[in-house]
Amino acid sequence: MIMPKMKTFTGLATAMFLFEMLFPTVSIGVQASEIFNEEMSKVESICVSEEKRSNQVLKILQEMYA
């Protein structure tokens, strides 16, 4: 006997599979844009931290040569 939750899960999995079969480019595009957004946010946070670090170095150099 299959549990009711398992039936729901298999039904959902079947529906997702059929959607993938009918519209593969849509889901691939969505996944690609999600991955792209994640990577861009990582790059943005790295740039912000590097900017903070360079500002700190600049302050130290200005204090040394002031």
Sequence and secondary structure as in RCSB ss.txt:
>XXXX:A:sequence
MIMPKMKTFTGLATAMFLFEMLFPTVSIGVQASEIFNEEMSKVESICVSEEKRSNQVLKILQEMYA
>XXXX:A:secstr
   HHHHHHHHHHHHHHHHHHH HHHHHHHHHHHHHHHHHHHHHHHHHHHHHHHHHHHHHHHHHH 
